[in-house]
Amino acid sequence: MGHRENLLAGAKQCLLERGYAHTTARDLVAASGTNLASIGYHFGSKEALLNEAMILLLDEWATEMERILRAEPAADPAQQFELTWSRMLASFAEIRPVLVGSVEAFPQAERVPALREQLAQAHEKARMGLAAMFHAAQPTKDERAVRAVGSVHLTLLIGVLIQWLIDPARAPTASELAEGLRQVAATMHPASTMHPSERER
C-alpha cells in the first residue's frame, strides 16, 4: 500500500480506538507509519483524512449489515423492518466511536464546504442503500419513490442514532419504531385500518 492507503487504514484504526475528537495528527502518523507531511499532501488536513476514513467505515458497516440481512431474510416487510432495525441497533455499540465522529462532523460542515459536499454525497448514497436494505423484496423502477423511502429511513437512522448515543437504554426499539410507523400510517390512511364491512357503509 502507498502512503494514502496507509493513512486511511491508520485513520480508521484511530477512529475505532480513540474516536474523532481525540485523534491527533501524531496519532495518525504513528498508526499509519507515515509522516505529518503525507497528511497534508494526500488529504489537505487531518480533518479531511478523518472524514474520509469515517465515511469508509460507515460504508463498511452498511455493507456488513446488508450481508447479514440477506442471509437472514424475514417472511414479510413488517418483520423485515423490525429485523433490520434490531440488527442495526445491536451493531451501534460495535462502532460507537465512528458514530460519535459522524455526529461531530455535522457542525464542521457549516464552515467547510468540501466536508458539507462529502456528507451530502454520503447521505444520498445512504438513502438508496437504506431503501434497498429495507425493501429488497419489493423492487420498484420509480426512482422518486425509492428516494422517498430511503429518505424516511435515513431520517429515522439519524434521529435514532442521536437518541441512542445520549441514552441507549431509552432509545426507541425496533418494535417501537414499527408500531410508531403503523400509527402514523393509520392517521394518514384511516380507511386502511378499517374492517371491510365498515368501508362499505
PyMOL CGO cylinders between C-alpha atoms (Angstrom):
from pymol import cmd
from pymol.cgo import CYLINDER

trace = [
    CYLINDER, 0.00, 0.00, 0.00, 1.07, 3.60, -0.59, 0.3, 1, 1, 1, 1, 1, 1,
    CYLINDER, 1.07, 3.60, -0.59, 1.04, 6.43, 1.92, 0.3, 1, 1, 1, 1, 1, 1,
    CYLINDER, 1.04, 6.43, 1.92, -2.55, 7.40, 1.08, 0.3, 1, 1, 1, 1, 1, 1,
    CYLINDER, -2.55, 7.40, 1.08, -3.88, 3.90, 1.73, 0.3, 1, 1, 1, 1, 1, 1,
    CYLINDER, -3.88, 3.90, 1.73, -1.74, 3.59, 4.87, 0.3, 1, 1, 1, 1, 1, 1,
    CYLINDER, -1.74, 3.59, 4.87, -3.10, 6.88, 6.17, 0.3, 1, 1, 1, 1, 1, 1,
    CYLINDER, -3.10, 6.88, 6.17, -6.68, 5.77, 5.61, 0.3, 1, 1, 1, 1, 1, 1,
    CYLINDER, -6.68, 5.77, 5.61, -6.03, 2.44, 7.34, 0.3, 1, 1, 1, 1, 1, 1,
    CYLINDER, -6.03, 2.44, 7.34, -4.38, 4.24, 10.25, 0.3, 1, 1, 1, 1, 1, 1,
    CYLINDER, -4.38, 4.24, 10.25, -7.21, 6.76, 10.45, 0.3, 1, 1, 1, 1, 1, 1,
    CYLINDER, -7.21, 6.76, 10.45, -9.82, 4.00, 10.59, 0.3, 1, 1, 1, 1, 1, 1,
    CYLINDER, -9.82, 4.00, 10.59, -7.87, 2.34, 13.40, 0.3, 1, 1, 1, 1, 1, 1,
    CYLINDER, -7.87, 2.34, 13.40, -7.65, 5.64, 15.32, 0.3, 1, 1, 1, 1, 1, 1,
    CYLINDER, -7.65, 5.64, 15.32, -11.35, 6.33, 14.89, 0.3, 1, 1, 1, 1, 1, 1,
    CYLINDER, -11.35, 6.33, 14.89, -12.24, 2.95, 16.36, 0.3, 1, 1, 1, 1, 1, 1,
    CYLINDER, -12.24, 2.95, 16.36, -9.72, 3.14, 19.21, 0.3, 1, 1, 1, 1, 1, 1,
    CYLINDER, -9.72, 3.14, 19.21, -9.66, 6.85, 20.10, 0.3, 1, 1, 1, 1, 1, 1,
    CYLINDER, -9.66, 6.85, 20.10, -12.64, 8.47, 18.42, 0.3, 1, 1, 1, 1, 1, 1,
    CYLINDER, -12.64, 8.47, 18.42, -12.76, 11.52, 16.17, 0.3, 1, 1, 1, 1, 1, 1,
    CYLINDER, -12.76, 11.52, 16.17, -12.19, 14.33, 18.66, 0.3, 1, 1, 1, 1, 1, 1,
    CYLINDER, -12.19, 14.33, 18.66, -9.29, 12.64, 20.47, 0.3, 1, 1, 1, 1, 1, 1,
    CYLINDER, -9.29, 12.64, 20.47, -7.25, 11.61, 17.44, 0.3, 1, 1, 1, 1, 1, 1,
    CYLINDER, -7.25, 11.61, 17.44, -4.23, 13.84, 16.80, 0.3, 1, 1, 1, 1, 1, 1,
    CYLINDER, -4.23, 13.84, 16.80, -2.10, 14.15, 13.69, 0.3, 1, 1, 1, 1, 1, 1,
    CYLINDER, -2.10, 14.15, 13.69, 0.71, 12.36, 15.54, 0.3, 1, 1, 1, 1, 1, 1,
    CYLINDER, 0.71, 12.36, 15.54, -1.67, 9.50, 16.35, 0.3, 1, 1, 1, 1, 1, 1,
    CYLINDER, -1.67, 9.50, 16.35, -2.41, 9.19, 12.64, 0.3, 1, 1, 1, 1, 1, 1,
    CYLINDER, -2.41, 9.19, 12.64, 1.27, 9.19, 11.77, 0.3, 1, 1, 1, 1, 1, 1,
    CYLINDER, 1.27, 9.19, 11.77, 2.02, 6.51, 14.37, 0.3, 1, 1, 1, 1, 1, 1,
    CYLINDER, 2.02, 6.51, 14.37, -0.88, 4.29, 13.27, 0.3, 1, 1, 1, 1, 1, 1,
    CYLINDER, -0.88, 4.29, 13.27, -0.10, 4.61, 9.57, 0.3, 1, 1, 1, 1, 1, 1,
    CYLINDER, -0.10, 4.61, 9.57, 3.70, 4.51, 9.67, 0.3, 1, 1, 1, 1, 1, 1,
    CYLINDER, 3.70, 4.51, 9.67, 3.88, 7.65, 7.53, 0.3, 1, 1, 1, 1, 1, 1,
    CYLINDER, 3.88, 7.65, 7.53, 4.74, 11.27, 8.34, 0.3, 1, 1, 1, 1, 1, 1,
    CYLINDER, 4.74, 11.27, 8.34, 3.00, 14.56, 9.00, 0.3, 1, 1, 1, 1, 1, 1,
    CYLINDER, 3.00, 14.56, 9.00, 3.74, 15.91, 5.54, 0.3, 1, 1, 1, 1, 1, 1,
    CYLINDER, 3.74, 15.91, 5.54, 1.88, 12.98, 3.98, 0.3, 1, 1, 1, 1, 1, 1,
    CYLINDER, 1.88, 12.98, 3.98, -1.37, 14.03, 5.64, 0.3, 1, 1, 1, 1, 1, 1,
    CYLINDER, -1.37, 14.03, 5.64, -1.24, 17.47, 4.03, 0.3, 1, 1, 1, 1, 1, 1,
    CYLINDER, -1.24, 17.47, 4.03, -0.07, 16.13, 0.68, 0.3, 1, 1, 1, 1, 1, 1,
    CYLINDER, -0.07, 16.13, 0.68, -2.77, 13.48, 0.28, 0.3, 1, 1, 1, 1, 1, 1,
    CYLINDER, -2.77, 13.48, 0.28, -5.71, 14.98, 2.18, 0.3, 1, 1, 1, 1, 1, 1,
    CYLINDER, -5.71, 14.98, 2.18, -5.01, 18.64, 2.91, 0.3, 1, 1, 1, 1, 1, 1,
    CYLINDER, -5.01, 18.64, 2.91, -5.77, 18.34, 6.62, 0.3, 1, 1, 1, 1, 1, 1,
    CYLINDER, -5.77, 18.34, 6.62, -6.17, 15.92, 9.49, 0.3, 1, 1, 1, 1, 1, 1,
    CYLINDER, -6.17, 15.92, 9.49, -9.92, 16.55, 9.49, 0.3, 1, 1, 1, 1, 1, 1,
    CYLINDER, -9.92, 16.55, 9.49, -10.28, 15.71, 5.79, 0.3, 1, 1, 1, 1, 1, 1,
    CYLINDER, -10.28, 15.71, 5.79, -8.42, 12.42, 6.36, 0.3, 1, 1, 1, 1, 1, 1,
    CYLINDER, -8.42, 12.42, 6.36, -10.59, 11.51, 9.36, 0.3, 1, 1, 1, 1, 1, 1,
    CYLINDER, -10.59, 11.51, 9.36, -13.77, 12.42, 7.49, 0.3, 1, 1, 1, 1, 1, 1,
    CYLINDER, -13.77, 12.42, 7.49, -12.91, 10.20, 4.54, 0.3, 1, 1, 1, 1, 1, 1,
    CYLINDER, -12.91, 10.20, 4.54, -11.93, 7.34, 6.85, 0.3, 1, 1, 1, 1, 1, 1,
    CYLINDER, -11.93, 7.34, 6.85, -15.15, 7.77, 8.80, 0.3, 1, 1, 1, 1, 1, 1,
    CYLINDER, -15.15, 7.77, 8.80, -17.27, 7.54, 5.66, 0.3, 1, 1, 1, 1, 1, 1,
    CYLINDER, -17.27, 7.54, 5.66, -15.36, 4.41, 4.60, 0.3, 1, 1, 1, 1, 1, 1,
    CYLINDER, -15.36, 4.41, 4.60, -16.05, 2.81, 7.99, 0.3, 1, 1, 1, 1, 1, 1,
    CYLINDER, -16.05, 2.81, 7.99, -19.74, 3.67, 7.74, 0.3, 1, 1, 1, 1, 1, 1,
    CYLINDER, -19.74, 3.67, 7.74, -19.83, 2.17, 4.23, 0.3, 1, 1, 1, 1, 1, 1,
    CYLINDER, -19.83, 2.17, 4.23, -18.19, -1.00, 5.55, 0.3, 1, 1, 1, 1, 1, 1,
    CYLINDER, -18.19, -1.00, 5.55, -20.73, -1.16, 8.37, 0.3, 1, 1, 1, 1, 1, 1,
    CYLINDER, -20.73, -1.16, 8.37, -23.63, -0.74, 5.94, 0.3, 1, 1, 1, 1, 1, 1,
    CYLINDER, -23.63, -0.74, 5.94, -22.22, -3.46, 3.67, 0.3, 1, 1, 1, 1, 1, 1,
    CYLINDER, -22.22, -3.46, 3.67, -21.91, -5.86, 6.59, 0.3, 1, 1, 1, 1, 1, 1,
    CYLINDER, -21.91, -5.86, 6.59, -25.48, -5.09, 7.67, 0.3, 1, 1, 1, 1, 1, 1,
    CYLINDER, -25.48, -5.09, 7.67, -26.73, -5.86, 4.17, 0.3, 1, 1, 1, 1, 1, 1,
    CYLINDER, -26.73, -5.86, 4.17, -24.81, -9.13, 4.17, 0.3, 1, 1, 1, 1, 1, 1,
    CYLINDER, -24.81, -9.13, 4.17, -26.31, -10.21, 7.49, 0.3, 1, 1, 1, 1, 1, 1,
    CYLINDER, -26.31, -10.21, 7.49, -29.84, -9.30, 6.44, 0.3, 1, 1, 1, 1, 1, 1,
    CYLINDER, -29.84, -9.30, 6.44, -29.57, -11.06, 3.09, 0.3, 1, 1, 1, 1, 1, 1,
    CYLINDER, -29.57, -11.06, 3.09, -28.50, -14.19, 4.95, 0.3, 1, 1, 1, 1, 1, 1,
    CYLINDER, -28.50, -14.19, 4.95, -31.49, -13.96, 7.32, 0.3, 1, 1, 1, 1, 1, 1,
    CYLINDER, -31.49, -13.96, 7.32, -34.43, -12.59, 5.33, 0.3, 1, 1, 1, 1, 1, 1,
    CYLINDER, -34.43, -12.59, 5.33, -37.76, -12.11, 7.10, 0.3, 1, 1, 1, 1, 1, 1,
    CYLINDER, -37.76, -12.11, 7.10, -41.07, -13.52, 5.91, 0.3, 1, 1, 1, 1, 1, 1,
    CYLINDER, -41.07, -13.52, 5.91, -42.82, -10.20, 5.24, 0.3, 1, 1, 1, 1, 1, 1,
    CYLINDER, -42.82, -10.20, 5.24, -41.99, -6.46, 5.05, 0.3, 1, 1, 1, 1, 1, 1,
    CYLINDER, -41.99, -6.46, 5.05, -43.13, -5.71, 8.61, 0.3, 1, 1, 1, 1, 1, 1,
    CYLINDER, -43.13, -5.71, 8.61, -40.92, -8.46, 10.01, 0.3, 1, 1, 1, 1, 1, 1,
    CYLINDER, -40.92, -8.46, 10.01, -38.08, -7.33, 7.75, 0.3, 1, 1, 1, 1, 1, 1,
    CYLINDER, -38.08, -7.33, 7.75, -38.37, -3.80, 9.15, 0.3, 1, 1, 1, 1, 1, 1,
    CYLINDER, -38.37, -3.80, 9.15, -38.09, -4.99, 12.75, 0.3, 1, 1, 1, 1, 1, 1,
    CYLINDER, -38.09, -4.99, 12.75, -35.32, -7.46, 11.96, 0.3, 1, 1, 1, 1, 1, 1,
    CYLINDER, -35.32, -7.46, 11.96, -33.29, -4.80, 10.15, 0.3, 1, 1, 1, 1, 1, 1,
    CYLINDER, -33.29, -4.80, 10.15, -33.68, -2.25, 12.92, 0.3, 1, 1, 1, 1, 1, 1,
    CYLINDER, -33.68, -2.25, 12.92, -32.90, -4.83, 15.60, 0.3, 1, 1, 1, 1, 1, 1,
    CYLINDER, -32.90, -4.83, 15.60, -29.66, -5.69, 13.81, 0.3, 1, 1, 1, 1, 1, 1,
    CYLINDER, -29.66, -5.69, 13.81, -28.76, -2.05, 13.30, 0.3, 1, 1, 1, 1, 1, 1,
    CYLINDER, -28.76, -2.05, 13.30, -29.38, -1.09, 16.92, 0.3, 1, 1, 1, 1, 1, 1,
    CYLINDER, -29.38, -1.09, 16.92, -27.36, -4.07, 18.14, 0.3, 1, 1, 1, 1, 1, 1,
    CYLINDER, -27.36, -4.07, 18.14, -24.46, -3.04, 15.91, 0.3, 1, 1, 1, 1, 1, 1,
    CYLINDER, -24.46, -3.04, 15.91, -24.31, 0.55, 17.20, 0.3, 1, 1, 1, 1, 1, 1,
    CYLINDER, -24.31, 0.55, 17.20, -22.21, -0.44, 20.22, 0.3, 1, 1, 1, 1, 1, 1,
    CYLINDER, -22.21, -0.44, 20.22, -19.56, -2.04, 17.99, 0.3, 1, 1, 1, 1, 1, 1,
    CYLINDER, -19.56, -2.04, 17.99, -18.87, 1.18, 16.10, 0.3, 1, 1, 1, 1, 1, 1,
    CYLINDER, -18.87, 1.18, 16.10, -19.83, 3.80, 18.68, 0.3, 1, 1, 1, 1, 1, 1,
    CYLINDER, -19.83, 3.80, 18.68, -16.64, 5.92, 18.20, 0.3, 1, 1, 1, 1, 1, 1,
    CYLINDER, -16.64, 5.92, 18.20, -17.34, 6.12, 14.47, 0.3, 1, 1, 1, 1, 1, 1,
    CYLINDER, -17.34, 6.12, 14.47, -20.97, 7.09, 15.06, 0.3, 1, 1, 1, 1, 1, 1,
    CYLINDER, -20.97, 7.09, 15.06, -19.88, 9.80, 17.51, 0.3, 1, 1, 1, 1, 1, 1,
    CYLINDER, -19.88, 9.80, 17.51, -17.44, 11.04, 14.88, 0.3, 1, 1, 1, 1, 1, 1,
    CYLINDER, -17.44, 11.04, 14.88, -20.18, 11.22, 12.27, 0.3, 1, 1, 1, 1, 1, 1,
    CYLINDER, -20.18, 11.22, 12.27, -22.26, 13.44, 14.58, 0.3, 1, 1, 1, 1, 1, 1,
    CYLINDER, -22.26, 13.44, 14.58, -19.21, 15.60, 15.41, 0.3, 1, 1, 1, 1, 1, 1,
    CYLINDER, -19.21, 15.60, 15.41, -18.69, 16.21, 11.70, 0.3, 1, 1, 1, 1, 1, 1,
    CYLINDER, -18.69, 16.21, 11.70, -22.09, 17.88, 11.22, 0.3, 1, 1, 1, 1, 1, 1,
    CYLINDER, -22.09, 17.88, 11.22, -21.29, 21.30, 12.76, 0.3, 1, 1, 1, 1, 1, 1,
    CYLINDER, -21.29, 21.30, 12.76, -17.94, 21.39, 10.94, 0.3, 1, 1, 1, 1, 1, 1,
    CYLINDER, -17.94, 21.39, 10.94, -19.79, 21.16, 7.64, 0.3, 1, 1, 1, 1, 1, 1,
    CYLINDER, -19.79, 21.16, 7.64, -21.20, 24.64, 8.26, 0.3, 1, 1, 1, 1, 1, 1,
    CYLINDER, -21.20, 24.64, 8.26, -17.69, 26.09, 7.87, 0.3, 1, 1, 1, 1, 1, 1,
    CYLINDER, -17.69, 26.09, 7.87, -16.10, 23.58, 5.47, 0.3, 1, 1, 1, 1, 1, 1,
    CYLINDER, -16.10, 23.58, 5.47, -17.86, 23.41, 2.09, 0.3, 1, 1, 1, 1, 1, 1,
    CYLINDER, -17.86, 23.41, 2.09, -15.84, 20.37, 0.99, 0.3, 1, 1, 1, 1, 1, 1,
    CYLINDER, -15.84, 20.37, 0.99, -16.98, 18.44, 4.06, 0.3, 1, 1, 1, 1, 1, 1,
    CYLINDER, -16.98, 18.44, 4.06, -20.58, 19.54, 3.51, 0.3, 1, 1, 1, 1, 1, 1,
    CYLINDER, -20.58, 19.54, 3.51, -20.48, 18.17, -0.02, 0.3, 1, 1, 1, 1, 1, 1,
    CYLINDER, -20.48, 18.17, -0.02, -18.80, 14.98, 1.20, 0.3, 1, 1, 1, 1, 1, 1,
    CYLINDER, -18.80, 14.98, 1.20, -21.55, 14.42, 3.76, 0.3, 1, 1, 1, 1, 1, 1,
    CYLINDER, -21.55, 14.42, 3.76, -24.28, 15.33, 1.27, 0.3, 1, 1, 1, 1, 1, 1,
    CYLINDER, -24.28, 15.33, 1.27, -23.00, 12.71, -1.16, 0.3, 1, 1, 1, 1, 1, 1,
    CYLINDER, -23.00, 12.71, -1.16, -22.77, 10.15, 1.65, 0.3, 1, 1, 1, 1, 1, 1,
    CYLINDER, -22.77, 10.15, 1.65, -26.37, 10.88, 2.62, 0.3, 1, 1, 1, 1, 1, 1,
    CYLINDER, -26.37, 10.88, 2.62, -27.58, 10.49, -0.95, 0.3, 1, 1, 1, 1, 1, 1,
    CYLINDER, -27.58, 10.49, -0.95, -25.81, 7.15, -1.20, 0.3, 1, 1, 1, 1, 1, 1,
    CYLINDER, -25.81, 7.15, -1.20, -27.27, 6.13, 2.16, 0.3, 1, 1, 1, 1, 1, 1,
    CYLINDER, -27.27, 6.13, 2.16, -30.82, 6.93, 1.00, 0.3, 1, 1, 1, 1, 1, 1,
    CYLINDER, -30.82, 6.93, 1.00, -30.60, 4.48, -1.87, 0.3, 1, 1, 1, 1, 1, 1,
    CYLINDER, -30.60, 4.48, -1.87, -28.79, 1.89, 0.22, 0.3, 1, 1, 1, 1, 1, 1,
    CYLINDER, -28.79, 1.89, 0.22, -31.35, 2.03, 3.02, 0.3, 1, 1, 1, 1, 1, 1,
    CYLINDER, -31.35, 2.03, 3.02, -34.24, 1.76, 0.57, 0.3, 1, 1, 1, 1, 1, 1,
    CYLINDER, -34.24, 1.76, 0.57, -32.64, -1.38, -0.87, 0.3, 1, 1, 1, 1, 1, 1,
    CYLINDER, -32.64, -1.38, -0.87, -31.87, -2.79, 2.58, 0.3, 1, 1, 1, 1, 1, 1,
    CYLINDER, -31.87, -2.79, 2.58, -35.41, -2.39, 3.91, 0.3, 1, 1, 1, 1, 1, 1,
    CYLINDER, -35.41, -2.39, 3.91, -37.32, -3.09, 0.71, 0.3, 1, 1, 1, 1, 1, 1,
    CYLINDER, -37.32, -3.09, 0.71, -35.15, -5.56, -1.18, 0.3, 1, 1, 1, 1, 1, 1,
    CYLINDER, -35.15, -5.56, -1.18, -38.16, -7.85, -1.58, 0.3, 1, 1, 1, 1, 1, 1,
    CYLINDER, -38.16, -7.85, -1.58, -40.22, -5.07, -3.21, 0.3, 1, 1, 1, 1, 1, 1,
    CYLINDER, -40.22, -5.07, -3.21, -38.10, -3.59, -6.02, 0.3, 1, 1, 1, 1, 1, 1,
    CYLINDER, -38.10, -3.59, -6.02, -39.54, -0.67, -7.95, 0.3, 1, 1, 1, 1, 1, 1,
    CYLINDER, -39.54, -0.67, -7.95, -38.46, 1.29, -11.00, 0.3, 1, 1, 1, 1, 1, 1,
    CYLINDER, -38.46, 1.29, -11.00, -39.93, 4.50, -9.56, 0.3, 1, 1, 1, 1, 1, 1,
    CYLINDER, -39.93, 4.50, -9.56, -36.74, 6.34, -8.57, 0.3, 1, 1, 1, 1, 1, 1,
    CYLINDER, -36.74, 6.34, -8.57, -38.65, 9.12, -6.79, 0.3, 1, 1, 1, 1, 1, 1,
    CYLINDER, -38.65, 9.12, -6.79, -40.47, 6.55, -4.64, 0.3, 1, 1, 1, 1, 1, 1,
    CYLINDER, -40.47, 6.55, -4.64, -37.22, 4.74, -3.84, 0.3, 1, 1, 1, 1, 1, 1,
    CYLINDER, -37.22, 4.74, -3.84, -35.56, 8.02, -2.83, 0.3, 1, 1, 1, 1, 1, 1,
    CYLINDER, -35.56, 8.02, -2.83, -38.57, 8.96, -0.69, 0.3, 1, 1, 1, 1, 1, 1,
    CYLINDER, -38.57, 8.96, -0.69, -38.44, 5.63, 1.12, 0.3, 1, 1, 1, 1, 1, 1,
    CYLINDER, -38.44, 5.63, 1.12, -34.69, 5.96, 1.61, 0.3, 1, 1, 1, 1, 1, 1,
    CYLINDER, -34.69, 5.96, 1.61, -35.10, 9.50, 2.93, 0.3, 1, 1, 1, 1, 1, 1,
    CYLINDER, -35.10, 9.50, 2.93, -37.58, 8.33, 5.58, 0.3, 1, 1, 1, 1, 1, 1,
    CYLINDER, -37.58, 8.33, 5.58, -35.21, 5.59, 6.72, 0.3, 1, 1, 1, 1, 1, 1,
    CYLINDER, -35.21, 5.59, 6.72, -32.22, 7.96, 6.75, 0.3, 1, 1, 1, 1, 1, 1,
    CYLINDER, -32.22, 7.96, 6.75, -34.21, 10.41, 8.87, 0.3, 1, 1, 1, 1, 1, 1,
    CYLINDER, -34.21, 10.41, 8.87, -35.09, 7.60, 11.25, 0.3, 1, 1, 1, 1, 1, 1,
    CYLINDER, -35.09, 7.60, 11.25, -31.49, 6.40, 11.36, 0.3, 1, 1, 1, 1, 1, 1,
    CYLINDER, -31.49, 6.40, 11.36, -30.00, 9.80, 12.22, 0.3, 1, 1, 1, 1, 1, 1,
    CYLINDER, -30.00, 9.80, 12.22, -32.71, 10.54, 14.78, 0.3, 1, 1, 1, 1, 1, 1,
    CYLINDER, -32.71, 10.54, 14.78, -32.49, 7.16, 16.49, 0.3, 1, 1, 1, 1, 1, 1,
    CYLINDER, -32.49, 7.16, 16.49, -28.69, 7.29, 16.41, 0.3, 1, 1, 1, 1, 1, 1,
    CYLINDER, -28.69, 7.29, 16.41, -28.58, 10.60, 18.29, 0.3, 1, 1, 1, 1, 1, 1,
    CYLINDER, -28.58, 10.60, 18.29, -31.08, 9.34, 20.87, 0.3, 1, 1, 1, 1, 1, 1,
    CYLINDER, -31.08, 9.34, 20.87, -29.07, 6.13, 21.29, 0.3, 1, 1, 1, 1, 1, 1,
    CYLINDER, -29.07, 6.13, 21.29, -25.78, 7.98, 21.76, 0.3, 1, 1, 1, 1, 1, 1,
    CYLINDER, -25.78, 7.98, 21.76, -27.35, 10.07, 24.53, 0.3, 1, 1, 1, 1, 1, 1,
    CYLINDER, -27.35, 10.07, 24.53, -29.27, 7.29, 26.28, 0.3, 1, 1, 1, 1, 1, 1,
    CYLINDER, -29.27, 7.29, 26.28, -29.12, 3.76, 24.81, 0.3, 1, 1, 1, 1, 1, 1,
    CYLINDER, -29.12, 3.76, 24.81, -31.49, 2.38, 27.43, 0.3, 1, 1, 1, 1, 1, 1,
    CYLINDER, -31.49, 2.38, 27.43, -34.33, 4.72, 26.44, 0.3, 1, 1, 1, 1, 1, 1,
    CYLINDER, -34.33, 4.72, 26.44, -33.68, 4.98, 22.71, 0.3, 1, 1, 1, 1, 1, 1,
    CYLINDER, -33.68, 4.98, 22.71, -36.51, 3.61, 20.53, 0.3, 1, 1, 1, 1, 1, 1,
    CYLINDER, -36.51, 3.61, 20.53, -36.52, -0.14, 20.00, 0.3, 1, 1, 1, 1, 1, 1,
    CYLINDER, -36.52, -0.14, 20.00, -37.20, -1.82, 16.67, 0.3, 1, 1, 1, 1, 1, 1,
    CYLINDER, -37.20, -1.82, 16.67, -40.71, -2.78, 17.76, 0.3, 1, 1, 1, 1, 1, 1,
    CYLINDER, -40.71, -2.78, 17.76, -41.45, 0.78, 18.95, 0.3, 1, 1, 1, 1, 1, 1,
    CYLINDER, -41.45, 0.78, 18.95, -40.33, 2.18, 15.59, 0.3, 1, 1, 1, 1, 1, 1,
    CYLINDER, -40.33, 2.18, 15.59, -42.52, -0.31, 13.75, 0.3, 1, 1, 1, 1, 1, 1,
    CYLINDER, -42.52, -0.31, 13.75, -45.53, 0.50, 15.95, 0.3, 1, 1, 1, 1, 1, 1,
    CYLINDER, -45.53, 0.50, 15.95, -44.93, 4.22, 15.57, 0.3, 1, 1, 1, 1, 1, 1,
    CYLINDER, -44.93, 4.22, 15.57, -44.89, 3.98, 11.79, 0.3, 1, 1, 1, 1, 1, 1,
    CYLINDER, -44.89, 3.98, 11.79, -48.07, 1.89, 11.85, 0.3, 1, 1, 1, 1, 1, 1,
    CYLINDER, -48.07, 1.89, 11.85, -49.79, 4.58, 13.91, 0.3, 1, 1, 1, 1, 1, 1,
    CYLINDER, -49.79, 4.58, 13.91, -48.58, 7.33, 11.58, 0.3, 1, 1, 1, 1, 1, 1,
    CYLINDER, -48.58, 7.33, 11.58, -49.78, 5.37, 8.55, 0.3, 1, 1, 1, 1, 1, 1,
    CYLINDER, -49.78, 5.37, 8.55, -53.16, 4.77, 10.21, 0.3, 1, 1, 1, 1, 1, 1,
    CYLINDER, -53.16, 4.77, 10.21, -53.53, 8.50, 10.83, 0.3, 1, 1, 1, 1, 1, 1,
    CYLINDER, -53.53, 8.50, 10.83, -52.74, 9.33, 7.22, 0.3, 1, 1, 1, 1, 1, 1,
    CYLINDER, -52.74, 9.33, 7.22, -54.84, 6.49, 5.77, 0.3, 1, 1, 1, 1, 1, 1,
    CYLINDER, -54.84, 6.49, 5.77, -57.50, 5.61, 8.35, 0.3, 1, 1, 1, 1, 1, 1,
    CYLINDER, -57.50, 5.61, 8.35, -59.52, 3.56, 5.87, 0.3, 1, 1, 1, 1, 1, 1,
    CYLINDER, -59.52, 3.56, 5.87, -56.68, 1.06, 5.60, 0.3, 1, 1, 1, 1, 1, 1,
    CYLINDER, -56.68, 1.06, 5.60, -57.19, 0.09, 9.25, 0.3, 1, 1, 1, 1, 1, 1,
    CYLINDER, -57.19, 0.09, 9.25, -60.97, -0.33, 8.99, 0.3, 1, 1, 1, 1, 1, 1,
    CYLINDER, -60.97, -0.33, 8.99, -62.72, -3.63, 8.71, 0.3, 1, 1, 1, 1, 1, 1,
    CYLINDER, -62.72, -3.63, 8.71, -64.03, -4.27, 5.12, 0.3, 1, 1, 1, 1, 1, 1,
    CYLINDER, -64.03, -4.27, 5.12, -67.66, -4.17, 6.31, 0.3, 1, 1, 1, 1, 1, 1,
    CYLINDER, -67.66, -4.17, 6.31, -67.12, -0.68, 7.76, 0.3, 1, 1, 1, 1, 1, 1,
    CYLINDER, -67.12, -0.68, 7.76, -65.72, 0.63, 4.46, 0.3, 1, 1, 1, 1, 1, 1,
    CYLINDER, -65.72, 0.63, 4.46, -68.93, -0.34, 2.65, 0.3, 1, 1, 1, 1, 1, 1,
    CYLINDER, -68.93, -0.34, 2.65, -71.12, 1.88, 4.84, 0.3, 1, 1, 1, 1, 1, 1,
]
cmd.load_cgo(trace, "trace")
